[in-house]
Amino acid sequence: MSTTRFRPITATGVLAPLLLGACHHPPHATPLSCDAHAPLAAEGLARGVPVETTPTGRCLAAMADAGDVAAELRLGDFYHEQKGALPLIDTRGRQIHWYRLAANRGSAQGAWQAARLIDKDPQWQVPNDALAYTFTAIKGGVPEAADYLIDQWQAGRIDAGKLYAFRRWLDRDKTLPADEKQEIVEGLDAPADELESE
């Protein structure tokens, strides 16, 4: 009886760089003549051309990819400010993308914008990622996020267990103003009908 031996295929020599190159996406290089404050052109959006393909948009996207939170917020804000239907561009998806990047790099404003966009259906519980971004926004000093949290808690859209760690943080926190912290605690402790009458 003869046995057949199979030799494992290895990616070496010329084949390895080709295989690895197909998986590697190098970051955008920031153009040398990049004016991050130049106006962004919205004309191409109706034709399905994202702003990130324009010279200024490409510059901002490169800066955002390199970790520039202001560039991420500017791109998110650009898509947020577009009025009317743009069937060829997912403006909401692009807003969420840029705001999430900013939030994940510590931007309280990016976190707040992402939370508002993610929580789009008041019939259901607040999604976990929207709730996490809301906590980040509150911790970063966005007062609207605290109001939103209290409203959603009172509407029954947040399970009590999801607030446990946040309440512990509130007890230890020294960064929020005392009156704002007290308002949050009272809002999370108040019966629903008491808040509705205010």
N, CA, C and O of each residue as an XYZ file, in Angstrom:
792
protein
N       0.841     -1.167      0.000
C       0.000      0.000      0.000
C       0.891      1.237      0.000
O       1.790      1.381      0.828
N       0.625      2.088     -0.917
C       1.444      3.299     -0.983
C       0.693      4.457     -0.340
O      -0.534      4.541     -0.394
N       1.443      5.313      0.246
C       0.833      6.499      0.852
C       1.210      7.713      0.031
O       2.326      7.835     -0.474
N       0.274      8.576     -0.081
C       0.524      9.822     -0.800
C       0.779     10.905      0.228
O       0.013     11.098      1.171
N       1.847     11.581      0.020
C       2.162     12.686      0.923
C       1.783     13.996      0.258
O       2.078     14.248     -0.911
N       1.135     14.796      1.035
C       0.784     16.124      0.541
C       1.750     17.121      1.142
O       2.000     17.149      2.347
N       2.260     17.904      0.286
C       3.167     18.939      0.755
C       2.348     20.203      0.983
O       1.630     20.643      0.085
N       2.446     20.794      2.178
C       1.647     21.997      2.426
C       2.076     23.141      1.519
O       3.255     23.325      1.215
N       1.091     23.887      1.107
C       1.373     25.060      0.279
C       1.770     26.189      1.212
O       1.067     26.493      2.175
N       2.878     26.789      0.922
C       3.328     27.910      1.750
C       3.423     29.149      0.889
O       3.738     29.095     -0.300
N       3.148     30.236      1.515
C       3.232     31.521      0.819
C       4.615     32.106      1.073
O       4.825     32.857      2.026
N       5.536     31.752      0.217
C       6.898     32.264      0.359
C       7.347     32.864     -0.957
O       6.664     32.754     -1.976
N       8.474     33.483     -0.919
C       9.053     34.028     -2.142
C       8.197     35.105     -2.752
O       7.841     36.083     -2.095
N       7.868     34.920     -4.016
C       7.113     35.919     -4.764
C       5.638     35.906     -4.381
O       4.978     36.944     -4.422
N       5.121     34.749     -4.012
C       3.700     34.624     -3.720
C       3.288     35.372     -2.443
O       2.210     35.965     -2.401
N       4.122     35.351     -1.418
C       3.766     35.986     -0.140
C       3.472     37.476     -0.277
O       2.433     37.928      0.204
N       4.345     38.258     -0.915
C       4.027     39.683     -1.030
C       2.738     39.943     -1.807
O       2.008     40.885     -1.500
N       2.456     39.109     -2.815
C       1.224     39.297     -3.580
C      -0.003     39.031     -2.719
O      -0.969     39.793     -2.752
N       0.038     37.938     -1.943
C      -1.096     37.615     -1.090
C      -1.282     38.654      0.005
O      -2.404     39.086      0.270
N      -0.204     39.049      0.632
C      -0.304     40.028      1.702
C      -0.678     41.408      1.174
O      -1.387     42.160      1.842
N      -0.213     41.732      0.001
C      -0.529     43.031     -0.589
C      -2.003     43.184     -0.887
O      -2.539     44.291     -0.847
N      -2.667     42.071     -1.186
C      -4.095     42.129     -1.478
C      -4.911     42.451     -0.228
O      -6.016     42.984     -0.331
N      -4.381     42.136      0.942
C      -5.103     42.376      2.192
C      -4.755     43.707      2.839
O      -5.477     44.180      3.716
N      -3.679     44.299      2.421
C      -3.193     45.509      3.079
C      -3.782     46.740      2.406
O      -3.710     46.888      1.186
N      -4.359     47.613      3.203
C      -4.888     48.880      2.707
C      -4.094     49.990      3.369
O      -4.334     50.304      4.534
N      -3.155     50.589      2.655
C      -2.354     51.640      3.286
C      -3.216     52.852      3.605
O      -4.167     53.146      2.881
N      -2.887     53.566      4.699
C      -3.656     54.768      5.035
C      -3.455     55.841      3.981
O      -2.431     55.882      3.299
N      -4.455     56.711      3.859
C      -4.348     57.825      2.923
C      -3.180     58.712      3.329
O      -2.964     58.972      4.512
N      -2.448     59.160      2.359
C      -1.386     60.120      2.650
C      -1.989     61.520      2.619
O      -2.733     61.857      1.698
N      -1.677     62.321      3.604
C      -2.193     63.682      3.652
C      -1.490     64.512      2.593
O      -0.261     64.589      2.592
N      -2.242     65.139      1.684
C      -1.604     65.967      0.666
C      -0.831     67.112      1.307
O      -1.206     67.622      2.362
N       0.261     67.507      0.646
C       1.092     68.576      1.186
C       0.350     69.907      1.201
O       0.513     70.693      2.134
N      -0.462     70.171      0.180
C      -1.169     71.453      0.108
C      -2.591     71.315      0.661
O      -3.554     71.760      0.037
N      -2.707     70.709      1.810
C      -4.004     70.413      2.409
C      -4.523     71.610      3.197
O      -3.913     72.022      4.184
N      -5.656     72.169      2.758
C      -6.302     73.249      3.498
C      -7.532     72.664      4.179
O      -8.587     72.530      3.559
N      -7.398     72.321      5.439
C      -8.473     71.652      6.174
C      -9.678     72.551      6.412
O     -10.738     72.066      6.808
N      -9.534     73.853      6.177
C     -10.643     74.780      6.417
C     -11.327     75.223      5.127
O     -12.245     76.043      5.159
N     -10.889     74.690      4.005
C     -11.516     75.039      2.727
C     -12.948     74.502      2.700
O     -13.242     73.497      3.347
N     -13.837     75.160      1.959
C     -15.228     74.692      1.899
C     -15.319     73.314      1.244
O     -14.553     72.986      0.338
N     -16.267     72.522      1.724
C     -16.517     71.204      1.150
C     -17.600     71.332      0.084
O     -18.624     71.977      0.307
N     -17.371     70.722     -1.061
C     -18.305     70.808     -2.182
C     -19.374     69.727     -2.066
O     -19.058     68.541     -1.969
N     -20.640     70.141     -2.077
C     -21.753     69.205     -1.965
C     -22.375     68.869     -3.314
O     -23.295     68.053     -3.383
N     -21.885     69.488     -4.391
C     -22.519     69.315     -5.704
C     -22.536     67.867     -6.172
O     -23.497     67.443     -6.814
N     -21.513     67.110     -5.871
C     -21.429     65.740     -6.363
C     -22.318     64.756     -5.633
O     -22.541     63.650     -6.126
N     -22.832     65.127     -4.474
C     -23.625     64.191     -3.680
C     -24.853     63.693     -4.432
O     -25.177     62.508     -4.355
N     -25.535     64.560     -5.148
C     -26.737     64.163     -5.890
C     -26.411     63.147     -6.978
O     -27.274     62.370     -7.385
N     -25.158     63.153     -7.451
C     -24.729     62.185     -8.470
C     -24.095     60.946     -7.843
O     -23.610     60.070     -8.559
N     -24.096     60.866     -6.504
C     -23.530     59.706     -5.829
C     -22.044     59.801     -5.578
O     -21.392     58.792     -5.309
N     -21.499     61.005     -5.665
C     -20.065     61.203     -5.447
C     -19.860     61.691     -4.013
O     -20.232     62.819     -3.690
N     -19.274     60.858     -3.149
C     -19.071     61.287     -1.766
C     -18.081     62.433     -1.669
O     -17.184     62.559     -2.503
N     -18.240     63.257     -0.663
C     -17.373     64.421     -0.499
C     -15.924     63.994     -0.251
O     -15.000     64.766     -0.506
N     -15.723     62.780      0.240
C     -14.366     62.304      0.504
C     -13.539     62.114     -0.761
O     -12.327     61.911     -0.684
N     -14.187     62.179     -1.931
C     -13.436     62.049     -3.188
C     -13.033     63.402     -3.762
O     -12.286     63.459     -4.738
N     -13.519     64.492     -3.169
C     -13.102     65.826     -3.609
C     -11.744     66.136     -2.985
O     -11.368     65.492     -2.005
N     -11.003     67.094     -3.519
C      -9.685     67.387     -2.935
C      -9.734     67.724     -1.440
O      -8.954     67.177     -0.661
N     -10.639     68.613     -1.036
C     -10.716     68.963      0.384
C     -11.232     67.789      1.206
O     -10.739     67.529      2.304
N     -12.221     67.082      0.677
C     -12.753     65.912      1.376
C     -11.709     64.824      1.544
O     -11.632     64.187      2.594
N     -10.905     64.611      0.511
C      -9.816     63.627      0.584
C      -8.814     64.036      1.659
O      -8.322     63.203      2.420
N      -8.521     65.335      1.706
C      -7.609     65.866      2.721
C      -8.158     65.603      4.123
O      -7.438     65.115      4.994
N      -9.434     65.928      4.336
C     -10.038     65.716      5.653
C     -10.091     64.237      6.012
O      -9.838     63.866      7.158
N     -10.419     63.391      5.036
C     -10.463     61.950      5.295
C      -9.085     61.430      5.688
O      -8.967     60.584      6.574
N      -8.045     61.934      5.032
C      -6.680     61.527      5.378
C      -6.330     61.989      6.788
O      -5.723     61.248      7.561
N      -6.716     63.214      7.113
C      -6.462     63.721      8.465
C      -7.242     62.899      9.496
O      -6.724     62.582     10.567
N      -8.492     62.557      9.161
C      -9.318     61.754     10.062
C      -8.712     60.368     10.253
O      -8.651     59.863     11.374
N      -8.267     59.757      9.164
C      -7.627     58.443      9.265
C      -6.375     58.493     10.128
O      -6.002     57.505     10.760
N      -5.735     59.646     10.148
C      -4.520     59.816     10.955
C      -4.843     60.166     12.408
O      -3.930     60.319     13.219
N      -6.135     60.294     12.750
C      -6.519     60.531     14.136
C      -6.963     61.936     14.469
O      -7.087     62.272     15.647
N      -7.206     62.768     13.473
C      -7.625     64.148     13.716
C      -9.129     64.183     14.006
O      -9.942     64.034     13.095
N      -9.492     64.379     15.267
C     -10.894     64.373     15.689
C     -11.669     65.520     15.057
O     -12.829     65.344     14.685
N     -11.056     66.685     14.930
C     -11.747     67.826     14.319
C     -12.135     67.515     12.875
O     -13.210     67.914     12.427
N     -11.275     66.811     12.146
C     -11.590     66.426     10.764
C     -12.747     65.431     10.743
O     -13.620     65.523      9.880
N     -12.766     64.489     11.673
C     -13.860     63.517     11.748
C     -15.181     64.223     12.035
O     -16.200     63.929     11.410
N     -15.155     65.149     12.977
C     -16.377     65.899     13.299
C     -16.826     66.758     12.125
O     -18.023     66.879     11.866
N     -15.883     67.351     11.421
C     -16.248     68.200     10.281
C     -16.912     67.372      9.188
O     -17.896     67.816      8.595
N     -16.392     66.172      8.909
C     -17.013     65.314      7.899
C     -18.392     64.839      8.368
O     -19.337     64.815      7.580
N     -18.510     64.467      9.629
C     -19.819     64.075     10.161
C     -20.817     65.217     10.077
O     -21.967     65.023      9.682
N     -20.367     66.411     10.453
C     -21.243     67.590     10.391
C     -21.648     67.914      8.958
O     -22.783     68.316      8.705
N     -20.718     67.739      8.021
C     -21.026     68.014      6.617
C     -22.207     67.151      6.164
O     -23.159     67.661      5.572
N     -22.146     65.851      6.441
C     -23.243     64.971      6.028
C     -24.511     65.256      6.833
O     -25.617     65.102      6.315
N     -24.365     65.662      8.069
C     -25.524     65.989      8.906
C     -26.279     67.204      8.356
O     -27.505     67.269      8.450
N     -25.555     68.152      7.791
C     -26.156     69.399      7.305
C     -26.815     69.269      5.933
O     -27.468     70.211      5.483
N     -26.664     68.132      5.258
C     -27.258     67.967      3.931
C     -28.760     67.799      4.065
O     -29.232     66.941      4.812
N     -29.501     68.606      3.351
C     -30.965     68.584      3.412
C     -31.517     67.835      2.201
O     -30.921     67.834      1.124
N     -32.648     67.212      2.400
C     -33.304     66.522      1.305
C     -32.763     65.109      1.124
O     -31.780     64.713      1.750
N     -33.426     64.368      0.257
C     -33.047     62.983      0.004
C     -31.888     62.916     -0.980
O     -31.888     63.585     -2.014
N     -30.926     62.116     -0.647
C     -29.802     61.838     -1.543
C     -29.765     60.325     -1.740
O     -29.053     59.624     -1.021
N     -30.532     59.812     -2.718
C     -30.685     58.363     -2.841
C     -29.390     57.617     -3.161
O     -29.302     56.413     -2.920
N     -28.403     58.300     -3.689
C     -27.168     57.618     -4.067
C     -26.094     57.683     -2.982
O     -25.036     57.072     -3.128
N     -26.350     58.407     -1.910
C     -25.382     58.545     -0.814
C     -26.079     58.195      0.499
O     -27.157     58.714      0.790
N     -25.475     57.332      1.276
C     -25.996     56.992      2.602
C     -25.472     58.029      3.591
O     -24.489     57.789      4.292
N     -26.138     59.187      3.641
C     -25.647     60.274      4.495
C     -25.685     59.886      5.971
O     -24.779     60.240      6.725
N     -26.714     59.168      6.388
C     -26.797     58.741      7.786
C     -25.648     57.794      8.126
O     -25.018     57.927      9.176
N     -25.382     56.853      7.251
C     -24.280     55.917      7.473
C     -22.937     56.619      7.538
O     -22.086     56.265      8.354
N     -22.743     57.610      6.684
C     -21.481     58.364      6.700
C     -21.376     59.231      7.956
O     -20.296     59.373      8.529
N     -22.500     59.806      8.379
C     -22.480     60.568      9.639
C     -22.057     59.662     10.792
O     -21.158     59.999     11.563
N     -22.718     58.508     10.899
C     -22.400     57.577     11.981
C     -20.934     57.177     11.922
O     -20.255     57.132     12.948
N     -20.445     56.886     10.717
C     -19.039     56.484     10.570
C     -18.104     57.538     11.137
O     -17.254     57.222     11.969
N     -18.244     58.773     10.706
C     -17.316     59.823     11.137
C     -17.506     60.186     12.609
O     -16.529     60.434     13.316
N     -18.755     60.218     13.074
C     -18.984     60.536     14.486
C     -18.472     59.416     15.402
O     -17.935     59.692     16.474
N     -18.637     58.162     14.985
C     -18.103     57.046     15.784
C     -16.588     57.133     15.896
O     -16.023     56.933     16.972
N     -15.937     57.431     14.780
C     -14.476     57.562     14.836
C     -14.076     58.633     15.838
O     -13.169     58.429     16.645
N     -14.749     59.768     15.786
C     -14.439     60.850     16.731
C     -14.729     60.408     18.166
O     -13.937     60.670     19.072
N     -15.856     59.742     18.368
C     -16.218     59.277     19.712
C     -15.209     58.267     20.234
O     -14.821     58.310     21.402
N     -14.790     57.367     19.372
C     -13.837     56.343     19.795
C     -12.466     56.926     20.109
O     -11.630     56.264     20.724
N     -12.238     58.156     19.689
C     -10.986     58.844     20.020
C     -11.188     59.854     21.149
O     -10.322     60.690     21.409
N     -12.343     59.768     21.818
C     -12.551     60.571     23.016
C     -13.395     61.818     22.863
O     -13.515     62.587     23.817
N     -13.988     62.051     21.695
C     -14.794     63.253     21.495
C     -16.186     63.079     22.097
O     -16.943     62.201     21.682
N     -16.516     63.915     23.074
C     -17.842     63.874     23.683
C     -18.908     64.287     22.674
O     -19.995     63.710     22.651
N     -18.606     65.280     21.838
C     -19.575     65.729     20.833
C     -19.795     64.648     19.779
O     -20.926     64.430     19.345
N     -18.733     63.974     19.367
C     -18.870     62.861     18.427
C     -19.712     61.746     19.022
O     -20.537     61.149     18.331
N     -19.506     61.462     20.310
C     -20.281     60.421     20.987
C     -21.759     60.789     21.032
O     -22.621     59.942     20.795
N     -22.052     62.045     21.335
C     -23.442     62.486     21.413
C     -24.124     62.392     20.051
O     -25.253     61.910     19.951
N     -23.443     62.849     19.007
C     -24.029     62.776     17.663
C     -24.238     61.320     17.241
O     -25.270     60.985     16.659
N     -23.265     60.457     17.531
C     -23.399     59.038     17.176
C     -24.574     58.405     17.920
O     -25.349     57.656     17.327
N     -24.709     58.697     19.200
C     -25.804     58.126     19.992
C     -27.159     58.515     19.415
O     -28.051     57.674     19.298
N     -27.315     59.775     19.057
C     -28.595     60.245     18.504
C     -28.923     59.560     17.183
O     -30.083     59.249     16.912
N     -27.912     59.328     16.367
C     -28.146     58.690     15.074
C     -28.427     57.195     15.212
O     -29.236     56.639     14.470
N     -27.762     56.554     16.157
C     -27.927     55.109     16.331
C     -29.289     54.787     16.931
O     -29.922     53.809     16.532
N     -29.747     55.587     17.875
C     -31.043     55.347     18.513
C     -32.139     55.993     17.680
O     -32.560     57.118     17.947
N     -32.592     55.265     16.671
C     -33.549     55.857     15.739
C     -34.982     55.362     15.909
O     -35.884     55.879     15.250
N     -35.215     54.379     16.771
C     -36.564     53.836     16.898
C     -37.021     53.872     18.358
O     -36.607     53.027     19.151
N     -37.871     54.841     18.723
C     -38.307     54.976     20.118
C     -39.223     53.847     20.593
O     -39.590     53.809     21.767
N     -39.592     52.938     19.709
C     -40.437     51.807     20.096
C     -39.641     50.716     20.815
O     -40.222     49.856     21.477
N     -38.316     50.752     20.685
C     -37.457     49.699     21.221
C     -36.548     50.245     22.309
O     -36.462     51.455     22.524
N     -35.874     49.333     22.988
C     -34.869     49.719     23.976
C     -33.765     50.522     23.293
O     -33.503     50.344     22.103
N     -33.124     51.400     24.047
C     -31.991     52.153     23.513
C     -30.886     51.145     23.193
O     -30.504     50.368     24.068
N     -30.361     51.136     21.963
C     -29.291     50.194     21.626
C     -28.076     50.380     22.544
O     -27.771     51.490     22.978
N     -27.398     49.276     22.824
C     -26.261     49.315     23.748
C     -25.185     50.299     23.320
O     -24.640     51.023     24.154
N     -24.871     50.335     22.018
C     -23.808     51.254     21.593
C     -24.257     52.711     21.717
O     -23.445     53.583     22.027
N     -25.539     52.979     21.480
C     -26.041     54.348     21.669
C     -25.967     54.735     23.144
O     -25.637     55.873     23.479
N     -26.274     53.791     24.015
C     -26.205     54.059     25.450
C     -24.757     54.305     25.888
O     -24.489     55.208     26.680
N     -23.837     53.503     25.372
C     -22.418     53.690     25.710
C     -21.924     55.051     25.234
O     -21.193     55.732     25.953
N     -22.317     55.450     24.028
C     -21.920     56.773     23.530
C     -22.572     57.890     24.354
O     -21.974     58.948     24.550
N     -23.791     57.656     24.831
C     -24.452     58.651     25.683
C     -23.672     58.839     26.979
O     -23.476     59.967     27.429
N     -23.229     57.742     27.576
C     -22.409     57.839     28.793
C     -21.134     58.625     28.518
O     -20.740     59.476     29.315
N     -20.486     58.340     27.383
C     -19.260     59.061     27.013
C     -19.541     60.554     26.872
O     -18.757     61.386     27.330
N     -20.662     60.887     26.237
C     -21.020     62.298     26.043
C     -21.277     62.985     27.384
O     -20.843     64.118     27.593
N     -21.976     62.309     28.287
C     -22.241     62.897     29.607
C     -20.929     63.120     30.350
O     -20.702     64.183     30.927
N     -20.079     62.116     30.328
C     -18.788     62.223     31.016
C     -17.932     63.332     30.413
O     -17.091     63.917     31.095
N     -18.151     63.616     29.129
C     -17.414     64.681     28.454
C     -18.057     66.051     28.593
O     -17.530     67.036     28.075
N     -19.192     66.127     29.287
C     -19.794     67.424     29.567
C     -20.849     67.896     28.588
O     -21.063     69.103     28.467
N     -21.523     66.988     27.878
C     -22.603     67.376     26.964
C     -23.925     67.291     27.735
O     -24.429     66.191     27.963
N     -24.495     68.434     28.142
C     -25.697     68.402     28.990
C     -26.919     67.790     28.302
O     -27.757     67.182     28.968
N     -27.031     67.940     26.986
C     -28.175     67.353     26.267
C     -28.185     65.835     26.403
O     -29.248     65.215     26.408
N     -27.006     65.241     26.513
C     -26.917     63.787     26.654
C     -27.510     63.341     27.986
O     -28.150     62.293     28.062
N     -27.301     64.128     29.031
C     -27.880     63.801     30.341
C     -29.403     63.893     30.286
O     -30.098     63.036     30.832
N     -29.918     64.923     29.633
C     -31.374     65.061     29.483
C     -31.953     63.879     28.713
O     -32.998     63.340     29.075
N     -31.265     63.487     27.653
C     -31.696     62.349     26.835
C     -31.724     61.072     27.677
O     -32.688     60.309     27.620
N     -30.664     60.843     28.459
C     -30.590     59.639     29.292
C     -31.767     59.588     30.261
O     -32.414     58.551     30.405
N     -32.039     60.695     30.914
C     -33.152     60.747     31.870
C     -34.477     60.488     31.153
O     -35.308     59.723     31.642
N     -34.675     61.117     30.004
C     -35.922     60.925     29.245
C     -36.108     59.465     28.838
O     -37.208     58.924     28.953
N     -35.042     58.830     28.366
C     -35.152     57.441     27.911
C     -35.360     56.493     29.090
O     -36.089     55.507     28.978
N     -34.721     56.790     30.212
C     -34.932     55.993     31.424
C     -36.387     56.099     31.859
O     -37.020     55.089     32.165
N     -36.915     57.311     31.888
C     -38.291     57.523     32.316
C     -39.294     56.901     31.343
O     -40.391     56.515     31.747
N     -38.932     56.803     30.087
C     -39.813     56.195     29.085
C     -39.739     54.669     29.110
O     -40.446     53.998     28.358
N     -38.884     54.123     29.974
C     -38.770     52.668     30.075
C     -37.933     52.035     28.982
O     -38.054     50.838     28.723
N     -37.088     52.822     28.342
C     -36.297     52.306     27.224
C     -34.904     51.833     27.637
O     -34.123     51.397     26.791
N     -34.587     51.915     28.932
C     -33.277     51.490     29.421
C     -33.494     50.575     30.620
O     -34.213     50.930     31.554
N     -32.875     49.402     30.596
C     -32.944     48.491     31.737
C     -32.086     49.028     32.874
O     -31.021     49.602     32.646
N     -32.562     48.837     34.097
C     -31.848     49.345     35.275
C     -30.422     48.810     35.358
O     -29.514     49.537     35.763
N     -30.216     47.567     34.985
C     -28.882     46.968     35.057
C     -27.866     47.663     34.176
O     -26.670     47.639     34.465
N     -28.330     48.281     33.107
C     -27.413     48.978     32.200
C     -26.939     50.308     32.775
O     -25.993     50.905     32.262
N     -27.588     50.773     33.832
C     -27.197     52.038     34.454
C     -26.311     51.848     35.681
O     -25.818     52.824     36.247
N     -26.107     50.602     36.096
C     -25.384     50.344     37.340
C     -23.982     50.956     37.322
O     -23.632     51.720     38.222
N     -23.191     50.636     36.326
C     -21.814     51.157     36.266
C     -21.816     52.678     36.127
O     -20.966     53.357     36.703
N     -22.770     53.214     35.363
C     -22.841     54.666     35.205
C     -23.172     55.336     36.533
O     -22.579     56.363     36.865
N     -24.103     54.778     37.295
C     -24.446     55.343     38.605
C     -23.243     55.301     39.549
O     -23.019     56.237     40.316
N     -22.480     54.224     39.492
C     -21.264     54.141     40.325
C     -20.272     55.216     39.904
O     -19.625     55.835     40.749
N     -20.151     55.436     38.601
C     -19.255     56.495     38.119
C     -19.725     57.854     38.646
O     -18.913     58.666     39.088
N     -21.035     58.098     38.597
C     -21.578     59.366     39.106
C     -21.225     59.579     40.580
O     -20.905     60.692     40.997
N     -21.287     58.503     41.359
C     -20.958     58.609     42.789
C     -19.507     59.026     43.016
O     -19.209     59.743     43.972
N     -18.611     58.583     42.147
C     -17.176     58.854     42.323
C     -16.690     60.070     41.545
O     -15.629     60.613     41.853
N     -17.444     60.502     40.550
C     -16.983     61.547     39.635
C     -16.755     62.883     40.335
O     -17.522     63.292     41.207
N     -15.684     63.541     39.929
C     -15.365     64.878     40.455
C     -15.315     65.921     39.338
O     -14.999     67.083     39.593
N     -15.627     65.513     38.096
C     -15.489     66.441     36.970
C     -16.781     67.180     36.631
O     -16.736     68.354     36.264
N     -17.922     66.519     36.746
C     -19.195     67.184     36.432
C     -19.536     68.191     37.521
O     -19.257     67.945     38.694
N     -20.134     69.320     37.153
C     -20.600     70.268     38.172
C     -21.609     69.582     39.100
O     -22.405     68.753     38.659
N     -21.566     69.931     40.367
C     -22.415     69.281     41.375
C     -23.899     69.398     41.040
O     -24.651     68.441     41.228
N     -24.332     70.568     40.544
C     -25.758     70.735     40.233
C     -26.181     69.848     39.064
O     -27.287     69.306     39.062
N     -25.308     69.702     38.077
C     -25.625     68.841     36.934
C     -25.683     67.380     37.370
O     -26.574     66.635     36.964
N     -24.724     66.981     38.200
C     -24.709     65.613     38.708
C     -25.966     65.335     39.525
O     -26.576     64.274     39.394
N     -26.350     66.290     40.366
C     -27.544     66.132     41.197
C     -28.797     66.007     40.331
O     -29.687     65.211     40.629
N     -28.860     66.786     39.272
C     -30.004     66.723     38.352
C     -30.103     65.346     37.694
O     -31.200     64.810     37.532
N     -28.964     64.778     37.318
C     -28.965     63.446     36.705
C     -29.447     62.412     37.717
O     -30.308     61.589     37.407
N     -28.895     62.454     38.920
C     -29.277     61.488     39.956
C     -30.769     61.593     40.250
O     -31.459     60.576     40.319
N     -31.272     62.809     40.421
C     -32.699     62.998     40.699
C     -33.554     62.517     39.531
O     -34.613     61.924     39.738
N     -33.100     62.769     38.309
C     -33.845     62.326     37.137
C     -33.914     60.818     37.022
O     -34.934     60.266     36.609
N     -32.820     60.146     37.390
C     -32.815     58.685     37.324
C     -33.544     58.057     38.511
O     -33.929     56.889     38.459
N     -33.732     58.834     39.583
C     -34.442     58.326     40.761
C     -35.918     58.707     40.779
O     -36.703     58.072     41.484
N     -36.316     59.730     40.018
C     -37.690     60.246     40.077
C     -38.666     59.304     39.383
O     -38.323     58.673     38.384
N     -39.892     59.209     39.919
C     -40.935     58.455     39.219
C     -41.261     59.130     37.887
O     -41.114     60.345     37.753
N     -41.692     58.366     36.928
C     -41.943     58.885     35.581
C     -42.935     60.039     35.578
O     -42.708     61.035     34.891
N     -44.026     59.931     36.326
C     -45.035     60.996     36.292
C     -44.530     62.294     36.906
O     -45.004     63.370     36.540
N     -43.577     62.217     37.832
C     -43.017     63.429     38.437
C     -42.216     64.223     37.409
O     -42.253     65.453     37.400
N     -41.492     63.512     36.544
C     -40.703     64.199     35.524
C     -41.592     64.790     34.444
O     -41.308     65.871     33.929
N     -42.661     64.093     34.097
C     -43.527     64.569     33.024
C     -44.192     65.893     33.377
O     -44.514     66.673     32.481
N     -44.402     66.163     34.661
C     -45.089     67.392     35.049
C     -44.180     68.607     35.045
O     -44.670     69.731     35.147
N     -42.868     68.418     34.931
C     -41.939     69.559     34.959
C     -41.927     70.311     33.663
O     -41.200     71.295     33.527
